[in-house]
C-alpha cells in the first residue's frame, strides 16, 4: 500500500446544484454512473467472480451471461445467471453455476443503494464474488483512496498514483466504507457491515484503470449457500455546463446518406402487421431488408421450387415474405433479401447450435421462425426469459457452446444451391415486381445460421454473383453482413478478389455490441476502396435485449442507441442504417400486445429518436463537423443542390449554451426538434442565423436536430 500525506481539493459530497440524479443501470447489472443535472458522472460497476487464486476476474457485460431486467418506480432489479467462463475452466475442476440478484434504488441527489446477492446450487470453486468498480485512470490516478473505519493494521488512506510495478495493489483491507477523491470527482461507498476492499490496477493486461473489488462472498460458495451485501453509493462532481461550438465544414461533402432503413423480417403474425403499418405511415424509410425463408422455399432438393411456385404451390410464409418486399418496393425502397437458415440438404451437419455460457457470449438471436411467438433475434419464441418480466422462476443460462455455431454450405451442392436461391429471386421479380438490390446470408461470419470462412464468403460472392447475372438478375451480393463491426478481416479476401468485387453491391456490417472509432474508419475505408456504398444492415446496440424487453423503455437504451447511430454516421458515413426492426421484434413501439403490453399501440422515446434521425432531407451528403466535448456526439449533412443543412446532436451531459458555425452565409434560420425522456420530437422556436452562425440552448440528456433550408 502506498501512503500519501498530500491534500487535494475536496468537493462537498452533496452538491446543492444537483436538481436531479438517476442511476444508469444496464440490463446486465452494470452501472455506468449517476446523472446529476443530466450529466453522467461515470462509475462503471459490474458483478464480478474471481478465480481461486484471484488472478482472473470475470465481469458481467453485454451478452456475457443470461439476465432479466425490471423496474418498479425508482427501483431496478437485475437477475443474472452465470457459469464458469471459458478462460477459467480447468480440466480437473467441475464447472460452477452462480445466480446473482442486484437491486438498485435511486436514493436522491447523487446517491444510490445497491443490494447484491450471490448464490450457488452446487459448490462453486471461486476466489470470491464482488461488486466491482472500474475507475478511469484519466480521472482517478492522481487522486487518493480513503478507508472508512478500517480494520487494523490498514492505513486510513493511500495514494492512487501509479507505481513502477506491473500490478499495483493500493489497498487490501477490511473496512466500513471507502472513498475515492480527486479535485473534480468524489465517490463514496458505505457498507452495511465490514467488507473486504481490494484496490489495484493490472498493467500486465494493458489496463491502466483502477479496479475496485468490494467483497460479497469470500472464497468458494458451498452448495445452496448465499452471500448478501448492501452498499450505499454517493458520487459528487460538477456537471460540465460550459458552452460548446459545433463547427461545420460545408465545403467538403462526403458520402450520400439516403436515410434511415428498416428490417422487416416477419416473425410475429399477431403483432407485426400494425407495427409495420405504423412505421411505414410515420417514418421516412429509405431502405428495406426482408427474409428469404429458404428452408421453406425448397425443403426438398429434388423438387423444382421455382416450378412449384409458378404453379401456385408456394408456401404461404414464402408469399408473405415476398409481399413484404413488394410493399417496400412500392414505396421506392431498394430491398435487400437475406437468408438466415438453409434447408438441410444444402448444409453440412445437423442444425446449427447456439452460443451460450457465462463468458462465452449469448446467442445473438434473430432466428425465431416467422410465425413464432413474438420476439427474439434467434431463440425460438424470444419474448424474454421463461415466465416473462418479473417471473419468479430461477433464471437459467443457455447451454454452453463447445463448437462453432451454424453450418457451412455443402460444397458438393453448390450448383443446386445457386439454382434454388436464384429461383427465389426470379419468382420475386416475376410475381411481385421486385428485383432485389442485394442478397446476403445473415451474419455468416458467426454462423446465424449459415457459417462461412472469409475465403468461402469471397468464393460465394464470386460464383453466386456470376450465376445471378447468367439468369438475368441484376441482384448483387452484400460484402460482410457481419454480426457486428469488429470482424473487419472477414471482408478482406473478397475485397482483394477482382472477380468477386464485380458482384458486390455494398459493404455491410451490423452495429451490435458497439465499436471503436478506428473500426468504423476501417469500414469506411473499405467502402471507399471498392467505390461502393456502406450499409449498416442491422442497427441497434444489444442483440440479447429480447430476453429482457423492459429495457427498451429505458432512457439509457434509447440514448445509447441514437448515440451509436450518430457516431456511425459521422465516422463511417453509411448510405443507410437499417433499424432492427420496424416490426414487433425489438419494436420502437409499445402496446398492442408487444411483449405482453396490451395497452394502445404508441411510440416510445426510441421511436421519436429514429423519426427525428429519419427527418434528414433526402440526397444529403455527410459534412465534417467538430463537437468539441467528450460527452457530445454529432453528425452533419448537407443537401447542397436544394440548400438543406442538418445537424444531429446527442448530448450525454447537462444543459449548456451552444453555437453552430460554418453554415451558408445566406441561411437565415434553423428549425429545432428535441427528443428526450419527456418529449418526442418536439419542435422549439426557430433559431436565427447571422453570417453562418446560430446560437441556442442545448438541453440535457437529449437528441437534438437542427435543419435549415435556403
MARVEXSE-673622 format. One record per residue (C-alpha): residue number from 1; residue in one letter; z negated, x negated, y. Coordinates in steps of 0.25 Angstrom, whole numbers, plus 5000, padded with zeros to 4 digits. Layout:
N
{NUM,A,{Z,X,Y}}
...
end
This chain:
710
{1,X,{5000,5000,5000}}
{2,X,{5004,4995,5014}}
{3,X,{4993,4998,5024}}
{4,X,{4996,4998,5039}}
{5,X,{4988,4999,5051}}
{6,X,{4998,5002,5062}}
{7,X,{4999,5016,5069}}
{8,X,{5010,5026,5070}}
{9,X,{5012,5037,5080}}
{10,X,{5007,5049,5073}}
{11,X,{5013,5063,5075}}
{12,X,{5004,5075,5075}}
{13,X,{5005,5081,5061}}
{14,X,{5007,5095,5066}}
{15,X,{5018,5096,5077}}
{16,X,{5015,5106,5088}}
{17,X,{5031,5107,5090}}
{18,X,{5033,5112,5075}}
{19,X,{5037,5126,5077}}
{20,X,{5040,5128,5062}}
{21,X,{5040,5120,5050}}
{22,X,{5046,5122,5036}}
{23,X,{5046,5114,5023}}
{24,X,{5060,5112,5018}}
{25,X,{5060,5113,5003}}
{26,X,{5071,5110,4994}}
{27,X,{5073,5119,4981}}
{28,X,{5069,5108,4972}}
{29,X,{5055,5106,4979}}
{30,X,{5058,5094,4989}}
{31,X,{5054,5096,5003}}
{32,X,{5064,5090,5013}}
{33,X,{5054,5091,5025}}
{34,X,{5048,5101,5034}}
{35,X,{5055,5107,5046}}
{36,X,{5048,5106,5059}}
{37,X,{5055,5114,5070}}
{38,X,{5067,5114,5061}}
{39,X,{5067,5098,5060}}
{40,X,{5066,5094,5046}}
{41,X,{5054,5083,5044}}
{42,X,{5059,5077,5032}}
{43,X,{5049,5075,5020}}
{44,X,{5057,5075,5007}}
{45,X,{5048,5079,4996}}
{46,X,{5051,5080,4981}}
{47,X,{5043,5083,4968}}
{48,X,{5042,5070,4960}}
{49,X,{5040,5066,4946}}
{50,X,{5037,5051,4943}}
{51,X,{5039,5043,4930}}
{52,X,{5027,5038,4923}}
{53,X,{5028,5024,4930}}
{54,X,{5031,5030,4944}}
{55,X,{5044,5022,4945}}
{56,X,{5053,5034,4945}}
{57,X,{5050,5047,4953}}
{58,X,{5059,5059,4952}}
{59,X,{5060,5068,4964}}
{60,X,{5065,5083,4964}}
{61,X,{5078,5085,4971}}
{62,X,{5091,5093,4971}}
{63,X,{5095,5096,4957}}
{64,X,{5085,5087,4950}}
{65,X,{5077,5098,4944}}
{66,X,{5076,5113,4942}}
{67,X,{5069,5120,4953}}
{68,X,{5066,5134,4958}}
{69,X,{5064,5137,4973}}
{70,X,{5058,5149,4980}}
{71,X,{5052,5153,4994}}
{72,X,{5041,5163,4998}}
{73,X,{5039,5162,5013}}
{74,X,{5034,5148,5017}}
{75,X,{5032,5144,5002}}
{76,X,{5043,5138,4994}}
{77,X,{5042,5135,4979}}
{78,X,{5050,5126,4970}}
{79,X,{5049,5125,4955}}
{80,X,{5054,5113,4949}}
{81,X,{5057,5109,4934}}
{82,X,{5059,5094,4931}}
{83,X,{5061,5086,4919}}
{84,X,{5062,5071,4917}}
{85,X,{5073,5065,4926}}
{86,X,{5083,5057,4918}}
{87,X,{5079,5044,4924}}
{88,X,{5065,5046,4919}}
{89,X,{5068,5049,4905}}
{90,X,{5063,5039,4894}}
{91,X,{5068,5040,4880}}
{92,X,{5054,5039,4874}}
{93,X,{5048,5049,4884}}
{94,X,{5049,5064,4884}}
{95,X,{5055,5072,4895}}
{96,X,{5045,5079,4905}}
{97,X,{5047,5092,4912}}
{98,X,{5039,5096,4924}}
{99,X,{5039,5108,4933}}
{100,X,{5035,5108,4948}}
{101,X,{5032,5119,4958}}
{102,X,{5031,5116,4972}}
{103,X,{5027,5126,4983}}
{104,X,{5030,5122,4997}}
{105,X,{5023,5130,5009}}
{106,X,{5027,5130,5023}}
{107,X,{5013,5126,5029}}
{108,X,{5017,5127,5044}}
{109,X,{5021,5117,5054}}
{110,X,{5025,5104,5047}}
{111,X,{5018,5108,5035}}
{112,X,{5020,5112,5020}}
{113,X,{5011,5114,5008}}
{114,X,{5016,5109,4995}}
{115,X,{5011,5113,4981}}
{116,X,{5016,5106,4969}}
{117,X,{5014,5107,4954}}
{118,X,{5020,5099,4943}}
{119,X,{5018,5104,4928}}
{120,X,{5023,5100,4914}}
{121,X,{5024,5108,4902}}
{122,X,{5024,5095,4893}}
{123,X,{5019,5081,4896}}
{124,X,{5027,5075,4907}}
{125,X,{5026,5059,4907}}
{126,X,{5027,5057,4922}}
{127,X,{5021,5048,4932}}
{128,X,{5017,5059,4941}}
{129,X,{5023,5071,4949}}
{130,X,{5023,5071,4964}}
{131,X,{5026,5077,4977}}
{132,X,{5035,5066,4983}}
{133,X,{5039,5063,4997}}
{134,X,{5051,5054,5002}}
{135,X,{5049,5050,5016}}
{136,X,{5061,5044,5023}}
{137,X,{5059,5029,5025}}
{138,X,{5066,5030,5038}}
{139,X,{5055,5039,5044}}
{140,X,{5042,5034,5036}}
{141,X,{5044,5019,5032}}
{142,X,{5038,5015,5045}}
{143,X,{5026,5025,5044}}
{144,X,{5013,5025,5037}}
{145,X,{5006,5033,5026}}
{146,X,{4992,5039,5027}}
{147,X,{4984,5043,5015}}
{148,X,{4974,5055,5018}}
{149,X,{4961,5053,5011}}
{150,X,{4966,5042,5002}}
{151,X,{4958,5038,4989}}
{152,X,{4953,5024,4990}}
{153,X,{4958,5013,4990}}
{154,X,{4970,5018,4996}}
{155,X,{4972,5015,5011}}
{156,X,{4974,5026,5021}}
{157,X,{4987,5022,5026}}
{158,X,{4999,5013,5023}}
{159,X,{5012,5009,5030}}
{160,X,{5025,5015,5025}}
{161,X,{5033,5002,5030}}
{162,X,{5041,4997,5018}}
{163,X,{5037,4984,5011}}
{164,X,{5045,4974,5004}}
{165,X,{5043,4979,4990}}
{166,X,{5053,4987,4982}}
{167,X,{5043,4998,4981}}
{168,X,{5033,5001,4992}}
{169,X,{5020,5008,4988}}
{170,X,{5014,5013,5001}}
{171,X,{5003,5022,4995}}
{172,X,{4998,5024,4981}}
{173,X,{4985,5032,4983}}
{174,X,{4978,5045,4981}}
{175,X,{4975,5054,4994}}
{176,X,{4973,5067,5000}}
{177,X,{4986,5066,5008}}
{178,X,{4996,5057,5014}}
{179,X,{5003,5055,5028}}
{180,X,{5016,5048,5032}}
{181,X,{5016,5045,5046}}
{182,X,{5028,5039,5055}}
{183,X,{5029,5040,5070}}
{184,X,{5039,5052,5069}}
{185,X,{5034,5059,5056}}
{186,X,{5022,5062,5048}}
{187,X,{5020,5068,5034}}
{188,X,{5006,5072,5029}}
{189,X,{5003,5077,5015}}
{190,X,{4989,5082,5012}}
{191,X,{4986,5084,4997}}
{192,X,{4977,5095,4991}}
{193,X,{4970,5085,4983}}
{194,X,{4970,5070,4982}}
{195,X,{4984,5065,4978}}
{196,X,{4991,5053,4973}}
{197,X,{5000,5047,4984}}
{198,X,{5011,5037,4982}}
{199,X,{5020,5032,4994}}
{200,X,{5031,5022,4991}}
{201,X,{5045,5018,4993}}
{202,X,{5055,5012,4982}}
{203,X,{5065,5003,4987}}
{204,X,{5070,4999,4974}}
{205,X,{5078,5012,4973}}
{206,X,{5083,5011,4988}}
{207,X,{5073,5022,4992}}
{208,X,{5066,5018,5005}}
{209,X,{5060,5031,5008}}
{210,X,{5045,5033,5006}}
{211,X,{5041,5040,4993}}
{212,X,{5028,5048,4993}}
{213,X,{5023,5053,4979}}
{214,X,{5011,5063,4980}}
{215,X,{5005,5065,4966}}
{216,X,{5005,5079,4960}}
{217,X,{5004,5075,4945}}
{218,X,{4999,5061,4942}}
{219,X,{5005,5055,4930}}
{220,X,{5010,5063,4918}}
{221,X,{5008,5078,4916}}
{222,X,{5003,5083,4903}}
{223,X,{5009,5096,4896}}
{224,X,{5006,5108,4904}}
{225,X,{5000,5100,4916}}
{226,X,{5002,5104,4930}}
{227,X,{4999,5096,4943}}
{228,X,{4998,5102,4957}}
{229,X,{4996,5097,4971}}
{230,X,{4997,5103,4985}}
{231,X,{5002,5095,4997}}
{232,X,{5001,5099,5012}}
{233,X,{5012,5093,5019}}
{234,X,{5013,5091,5034}}
{235,X,{5025,5084,5042}}
{236,X,{5026,5081,5056}}
{237,X,{5037,5075,5065}}
{238,X,{5045,5078,5077}}
{239,X,{5057,5087,5075}}
{240,X,{5069,5080,5081}}
{241,X,{5074,5089,5093}}
{242,X,{5081,5078,5100}}
{243,X,{5095,5082,5106}}
{244,X,{5107,5080,5097}}
{245,X,{5122,5078,5100}}
{246,X,{5134,5081,5091}}
{247,X,{5146,5073,5095}}
{248,X,{5159,5078,5090}}
{249,X,{5172,5070,5090}}
{250,X,{5183,5080,5091}}
{251,X,{5193,5069,5092}}
{252,X,{5192,5065,5077}}
{253,X,{5195,5077,5068}}
{254,X,{5193,5074,5053}}
{255,X,{5195,5083,5041}}
{256,X,{5198,5098,5042}}
{257,X,{5187,5108,5038}}
{258,X,{5193,5121,5032}}
{259,X,{5180,5127,5032}}
{260,X,{5169,5132,5022}}
{261,X,{5173,5135,5008}}
{262,X,{5167,5142,4996}}
{263,X,{5165,5142,4981}}
{264,X,{5168,5156,4975}}
{265,X,{5164,5153,4960}}
{266,X,{5161,5167,4955}}
{267,X,{5148,5167,4947}}
{268,X,{5141,5180,4951}}
{269,X,{5149,5193,4949}}
{270,X,{5138,5201,4955}}
{271,X,{5134,5193,4968}}
{272,X,{5147,5185,4970}}
{273,X,{5156,5195,4976}}
{274,X,{5148,5200,4988}}
{275,X,{5144,5185,4991}}
{276,X,{5159,5181,4991}}
{277,X,{5163,5193,4999}}
{278,X,{5153,5190,5010}}
{279,X,{5156,5175,5010}}
{280,X,{5171,5178,5012}}
{281,X,{5169,5188,5022}}
{282,X,{5159,5180,5030}}
{283,X,{5163,5165,5029}}
{284,X,{5176,5158,5032}}
{285,X,{5179,5151,5019}}
{286,X,{5190,5141,5019}}
{287,X,{5190,5136,5004}}
{288,X,{5186,5143,4991}}
{289,X,{5183,5138,4977}}
{290,X,{5183,5146,4965}}
{291,X,{5181,5144,4950}}
{292,X,{5191,5143,4939}}
{293,X,{5183,5149,4927}}
{294,X,{5191,5140,4918}}
{295,X,{5184,5143,4905}}
{296,X,{5186,5158,4907}}
{297,X,{5201,5156,4911}}
{298,X,{5204,5149,4898}}
{299,X,{5193,5149,4887}}
{300,X,{5203,5147,4876}}
{301,X,{5212,5135,4876}}
{302,X,{5223,5142,4868}}
{303,X,{5224,5154,4877}}
{304,X,{5234,5153,4889}}
{305,X,{5225,5157,4900}}
{306,X,{5236,5158,4911}}
{307,X,{5244,5167,4902}}
{308,X,{5231,5175,4899}}
{309,X,{5228,5177,4914}}
{310,X,{5243,5181,4917}}
{311,X,{5242,5191,4906}}
{312,X,{5229,5197,4913}}
{313,X,{5219,5192,4904}}
{314,X,{5211,5182,4912}}
{315,X,{5196,5183,4912}}
{316,X,{5190,5191,4924}}
{317,X,{5182,5179,4928}}
{318,X,{5195,5171,4930}}
{319,X,{5201,5182,4938}}
{320,X,{5188,5183,4947}}
{321,X,{5189,5168,4950}}
{322,X,{5204,5169,4953}}
{323,X,{5201,5182,4962}}
{324,X,{5191,5174,4970}}
{325,X,{5201,5163,4972}}
{326,X,{5211,5173,4977}}
{327,X,{5200,5179,4987}}
{328,X,{5198,5165,4993}}
{329,X,{5213,5162,4994}}
{330,X,{5215,5175,5001}}
{331,X,{5206,5170,5012}}
{332,X,{5215,5158,5013}}
{333,X,{5206,5148,5006}}
{334,X,{5210,5137,4997}}
{335,X,{5204,5139,4984}}
{336,X,{5198,5128,4974}}
{337,X,{5197,5132,4959}}
{338,X,{5186,5125,4951}}
{339,X,{5183,5125,4937}}
{340,X,{5168,5124,4932}}
{341,X,{5169,5125,4917}}
{342,X,{5180,5123,4907}}
{343,X,{5184,5130,4894}}
{344,X,{5178,5124,4882}}
{345,X,{5192,5119,4877}}
{346,X,{5194,5111,4890}}
{347,X,{5182,5102,4889}}
{348,X,{5175,5092,4880}}
{349,X,{5162,5096,4874}}
{350,X,{5154,5109,4876}}
{351,X,{5149,5116,4888}}
{352,X,{5144,5107,4900}}
{353,X,{5130,5104,4901}}
{354,X,{5121,5106,4914}}
{355,X,{5114,5095,4921}}
{356,X,{5099,5096,4921}}
{357,X,{5085,5089,4921}}
{358,X,{5076,5084,4931}}
{359,X,{5083,5072,4937}}
{360,X,{5096,5075,4930}}
{361,X,{5100,5086,4940}}
{362,X,{5102,5101,4939}}
{363,X,{5116,5107,4935}}
{364,X,{5123,5109,4948}}
{365,X,{5128,5122,4943}}
{366,X,{5139,5131,4948}}
{367,X,{5143,5134,4933}}
{368,X,{5138,5148,4931}}
{369,X,{5150,5156,4925}}
{370,X,{5156,5166,4934}}
{371,X,{5149,5179,4932}}
{372,X,{5136,5173,4928}}
{373,X,{5123,5176,4935}}
{374,X,{5122,5172,4949}}
{375,X,{5121,5158,4954}}
{376,X,{5121,5144,4948}}
{377,X,{5131,5133,4950}}
{378,X,{5130,5130,4935}}
{379,X,{5119,5136,4928}}
{380,X,{5123,5149,4921}}
{381,X,{5116,5161,4929}}
{382,X,{5111,5152,4940}}
{383,X,{5102,5160,4949}}
{384,X,{5091,5150,4950}}
{385,X,{5080,5148,4939}}
{386,X,{5076,5157,4928}}
{387,X,{5070,5170,4934}}
{388,X,{5075,5167,4948}}
{389,X,{5068,5162,4960}}
{390,X,{5053,5164,4959}}
{391,X,{5053,5165,4944}}
{392,X,{5040,5160,4937}}
{393,X,{5047,5155,4925}}
{394,X,{5046,5140,4923}}
{395,X,{5058,5132,4929}}
{396,X,{5065,5125,4918}}
{397,X,{5074,5112,4921}}
{398,X,{5088,5112,4916}}
{399,X,{5091,5105,4903}}
{400,X,{5093,5090,4904}}
{401,X,{5107,5086,4905}}
{402,X,{5109,5074,4896}}
{403,X,{5124,5072,4897}}
{404,X,{5135,5075,4907}}
{405,X,{5138,5089,4912}}
{406,X,{5150,5097,4909}}
{407,X,{5162,5094,4900}}
{408,X,{5175,5085,4902}}
{409,X,{5188,5092,4901}}
{410,X,{5195,5089,4887}}
{411,X,{5206,5079,4890}}
{412,X,{5214,5084,4878}}
{413,X,{5215,5097,4884}}
{414,X,{5219,5093,4898}}
{415,X,{5233,5100,4896}}
{416,X,{5227,5113,4893}}
{417,X,{5216,5111,4904}}
{418,X,{5227,5109,4914}}
{419,X,{5235,5122,4909}}
{420,X,{5222,5130,4910}}
{421,X,{5218,5126,4924}}
{422,X,{5232,5127,4930}}
{423,X,{5234,5141,4923}}
{424,X,{5222,5146,4930}}
{425,X,{5227,5141,4944}}
{426,X,{5240,5147,4941}}
{427,X,{5235,5160,4938}}
{428,X,{5226,5160,4950}}
{429,X,{5239,5157,4958}}
{430,X,{5248,5167,4951}}
{431,X,{5238,5179,4951}}
{432,X,{5229,5177,4963}}
{433,X,{5238,5169,4972}}
{434,X,{5228,5157,4973}}
{435,X,{5233,5143,4971}}
{436,X,{5220,5134,4970}}
{437,X,{5219,5123,4980}}
{438,X,{5211,5115,4970}}
{439,X,{5206,5115,4957}}
{440,X,{5193,5108,4952}}
{441,X,{5183,5106,4941}}
{442,X,{5170,5109,4947}}
{443,X,{5161,5096,4948}}
{444,X,{5167,5089,4937}}
{445,X,{5160,5076,4941}}
{446,X,{5147,5083,4936}}
{447,X,{5153,5092,4925}}
{448,X,{5152,5106,4930}}
{449,X,{5157,5109,4921}}
{450,X,{5169,5101,4918}}
{451,X,{5166,5086,4919}}
{452,X,{5175,5075,4923}}
{453,X,{5174,5060,4926}}
{454,X,{5180,5055,4939}}
{455,X,{5193,5050,4931}}
{456,X,{5194,5063,4924}}
{457,X,{5193,5070,4937}}
{458,X,{5205,5062,4942}}
{459,X,{5213,5064,4930}}
{460,X,{5211,5079,4930}}
{461,X,{5216,5079,4945}}
{462,X,{5228,5071,4941}}
{463,X,{5232,5079,4929}}
{464,X,{5228,5093,4933}}
{465,X,{5234,5092,4947}}
{466,X,{5247,5088,4941}}
{467,X,{5247,5099,4931}}
{468,X,{5243,5109,4942}}
{469,X,{5256,5104,4950}}
{470,X,{5264,5106,4938}}
{471,X,{5260,5120,4937}}
{472,X,{5264,5123,4951}}
{473,X,{5249,5123,4956}}
{474,X,{5246,5117,4970}}
{475,X,{5231,5116,4966}}
{476,X,{5225,5102,4967}}
{477,X,{5212,5096,4962}}
{478,X,{5200,5094,4969}}
{479,X,{5195,5080,4968}}
{480,X,{5180,5079,4965}}
{481,X,{5174,5093,4966}}
{482,X,{5161,5085,4963}}
{483,X,{5147,5090,4960}}
{484,X,{5143,5084,4973}}
{485,X,{5147,5074,4983}}
{486,X,{5141,5062,4976}}
{487,X,{5151,5059,4965}}
{488,X,{5162,5054,4974}}
{489,X,{5167,5044,4964}}
{490,X,{5171,5056,4955}}
{491,X,{5184,5057,4964}}
{492,X,{5188,5043,4965}}
{493,X,{5197,5041,4953}}
{494,X,{5205,5054,4957}}
{495,X,{5206,5048,4972}}
{496,X,{5212,5035,4967}}
{497,X,{5222,5042,4957}}
{498,X,{5235,5045,4965}}
{499,X,{5239,5055,4954}}
{500,X,{5226,5063,4955}}
{501,X,{5226,5062,4970}}
{502,X,{5239,5070,4971}}
{503,X,{5232,5082,4965}}
{504,X,{5219,5082,4973}}
{505,X,{5217,5093,4983}}
{506,X,{5204,5089,4989}}
{507,X,{5192,5081,4987}}
{508,X,{5180,5089,4983}}
{509,X,{5165,5088,4981}}
{510,X,{5153,5097,4981}}
{511,X,{5141,5096,4990}}
{512,X,{5129,5098,4980}}
{513,X,{5118,5088,4981}}
{514,X,{5121,5083,4995}}
{515,X,{5128,5070,4998}}
{516,X,{5127,5058,5007}}
{517,X,{5136,5056,5019}}
{518,X,{5142,5044,5012}}
{519,X,{5146,5052,5000}}
{520,X,{5152,5063,5010}}
{521,X,{5160,5052,5017}}
{522,X,{5166,5047,5003}}
{523,X,{5171,5061,5000}}
{524,X,{5177,5062,5014}}
{525,X,{5184,5048,5012}}
{526,X,{5189,5053,4998}}
{527,X,{5196,5065,5004}}
{528,X,{5202,5056,5015}}
{529,X,{5207,5046,5005}}
{530,X,{5215,5057,4998}}
{531,X,{5218,5064,5011}}
{532,X,{5213,5077,5005}}
{533,X,{5202,5087,5009}}
{534,X,{5188,5086,5005}}
{535,X,{5181,5099,4999}}
{536,X,{5167,5102,4996}}
{537,X,{5169,5111,4984}}
{538,X,{5155,5116,4983}}
{539,X,{5146,5116,4995}}
{540,X,{5131,5117,4995}}
{541,X,{5118,5108,4992}}
{542,X,{5111,5112,4980}}
{543,X,{5118,5114,4967}}
{544,X,{5106,5119,4960}}
{545,X,{5102,5129,4970}}
{546,X,{5106,5141,4961}}
{547,X,{5093,5138,4954}}
{548,X,{5084,5141,4966}}
{549,X,{5093,5150,4974}}
{550,X,{5082,5154,4984}}
{551,X,{5085,5140,4991}}
{552,X,{5098,5146,4996}}
{553,X,{5090,5154,5006}}
{554,X,{5082,5142,5012}}
{555,X,{5085,5136,5025}}
{556,X,{5085,5122,5019}}
{557,X,{5096,5125,5009}}
{558,X,{5105,5131,5020}}
{559,X,{5103,5119,5029}}
{560,X,{5105,5108,5019}}
{561,X,{5118,5115,5014}}
{562,X,{5124,5116,5028}}
{563,X,{5119,5102,5032}}
{564,X,{5127,5097,5020}}
{565,X,{5140,5104,5023}}
{566,X,{5139,5099,5037}}
{567,X,{5137,5085,5033}}
{568,X,{5149,5086,5023}}
{569,X,{5158,5092,5034}}
{570,X,{5154,5081,5044}}
{571,X,{5156,5069,5034}}
{572,X,{5166,5073,5023}}
{573,X,{5174,5083,5031}}
{574,X,{5178,5092,5019}}
{575,X,{5189,5103,5021}}
{576,X,{5179,5113,5015}}
{577,X,{5165,5115,5009}}
{578,X,{5165,5126,4999}}
{579,X,{5151,5133,4998}}
{580,X,{5145,5135,4984}}
{581,X,{5146,5147,4984}}
{582,X,{5151,5158,4992}}
{583,X,{5147,5167,4981}}
{584,X,{5133,5171,4976}}
{585,X,{5131,5158,4970}}
{586,X,{5123,5149,4980}}
{587,X,{5126,5160,4989}}
{588,X,{5126,5159,5004}}
{589,X,{5121,5174,5004}}
{590,X,{5108,5181,4999}}
{591,X,{5106,5194,4993}}
{592,X,{5116,5202,4985}}
{593,X,{5109,5199,4972}}
{594,X,{5111,5184,4974}}
{595,X,{5100,5176,4967}}
{596,X,{5092,5189,4966}}
{597,X,{5092,5193,4981}}
{598,X,{5096,5207,4981}}
{599,X,{5096,5209,4996}}
{600,X,{5108,5211,5004}}
{601,X,{5119,5200,5004}}
{602,X,{5116,5192,5016}}
{603,X,{5119,5178,5022}}
{604,X,{5110,5166,5021}}
{605,X,{5108,5154,5030}}
{606,X,{5117,5147,5021}}
{607,X,{5128,5157,5023}}
{608,X,{5127,5156,5038}}
{609,X,{5128,5141,5037}}
{610,X,{5140,5142,5029}}
{611,X,{5146,5153,5038}}
{612,X,{5144,5144,5050}}
{613,X,{5150,5132,5044}}
{614,X,{5162,5141,5040}}
{615,X,{5164,5144,5054}}
{616,X,{5170,5131,5057}}
{617,X,{5184,5134,5062}}
{618,X,{5195,5132,5052}}
{619,X,{5204,5120,5053}}
{620,X,{5193,5112,5059}}
{621,X,{5192,5097,5057}}
{622,X,{5179,5089,5055}}
{623,X,{5175,5081,5068}}
{624,X,{5166,5069,5069}}
{625,X,{5152,5073,5075}}
{626,X,{5139,5066,5076}}
{627,X,{5126,5073,5075}}
{628,X,{5116,5063,5080}}
{629,X,{5104,5067,5072}}
{630,X,{5100,5065,5057}}
{631,X,{5096,5080,5055}}
{632,X,{5109,5085,5060}}
{633,X,{5122,5087,5053}}
{634,X,{5135,5091,5060}}
{635,X,{5150,5093,5057}}
{636,X,{5160,5096,5068}}
{637,X,{5174,5102,5067}}
{638,X,{5186,5104,5076}}
{639,X,{5198,5113,5074}}
{640,X,{5206,5105,5084}}
{641,X,{5218,5114,5084}}
{642,X,{5210,5126,5088}}
{643,X,{5200,5120,5096}}
{644,X,{5187,5124,5088}}
{645,X,{5176,5114,5086}}
{646,X,{5164,5116,5077}}
{647,X,{5151,5108,5075}}
{648,X,{5141,5112,5064}}
{649,X,{5127,5106,5065}}
{650,X,{5116,5107,5054}}
{651,X,{5102,5104,5061}}
{652,X,{5092,5100,5051}}
{653,X,{5082,5098,5063}}
{654,X,{5075,5104,5075}}
{655,X,{5082,5111,5087}}
{656,X,{5087,5102,5097}}
{657,X,{5097,5101,5109}}
{658,X,{5111,5097,5104}}
{659,X,{5125,5094,5111}}
{660,X,{5139,5093,5105}}
{661,X,{5149,5083,5111}}
{662,X,{5163,5080,5109}}
{663,X,{5168,5094,5110}}
{664,X,{5182,5096,5116}}
{665,X,{5181,5096,5131}}
{666,X,{5187,5109,5133}}
{667,X,{5178,5116,5123}}
{668,X,{5169,5126,5131}}
{669,X,{5159,5132,5122}}
{670,X,{5153,5131,5108}}
{671,X,{5148,5143,5099}}
{672,X,{5136,5140,5091}}
{673,X,{5131,5146,5078}}
{674,X,{5117,5143,5071}}
{675,X,{5112,5145,5057}}
{676,X,{5098,5143,5053}}
{677,X,{5087,5150,5045}}
{678,X,{5087,5161,5055}}
{679,X,{5101,5162,5060}}
{680,X,{5114,5164,5053}}
{681,X,{5126,5158,5061}}
{682,X,{5120,5164,5074}}
{683,X,{5129,5161,5086}}
{684,X,{5122,5156,5098}}
{685,X,{5126,5155,5113}}
{686,X,{5139,5147,5116}}
{687,X,{5137,5133,5120}}
{688,X,{5145,5127,5132}}
{689,X,{5153,5115,5130}}
{690,X,{5155,5106,5142}}
{691,X,{5164,5093,5141}}
{692,X,{5164,5093,5126}}
{693,X,{5148,5094,5125}}
{694,X,{5139,5106,5121}}
{695,X,{5124,5107,5121}}
{696,X,{5116,5117,5112}}
{697,X,{5103,5118,5105}}
{698,X,{5103,5115,5090}}
{699,X,{5094,5124,5082}}
{700,X,{5084,5118,5072}}
{701,X,{5088,5119,5057}}
{702,X,{5101,5125,5059}}
{703,X,{5116,5125,5057}}
{704,X,{5123,5126,5070}}
{705,X,{5138,5127,5072}}
{706,X,{5146,5125,5086}}
{707,X,{5160,5130,5087}}
{708,X,{5168,5128,5100}}
{709,X,{5183,5133,5102}}
{710,X,{5192,5129,5113}}
end
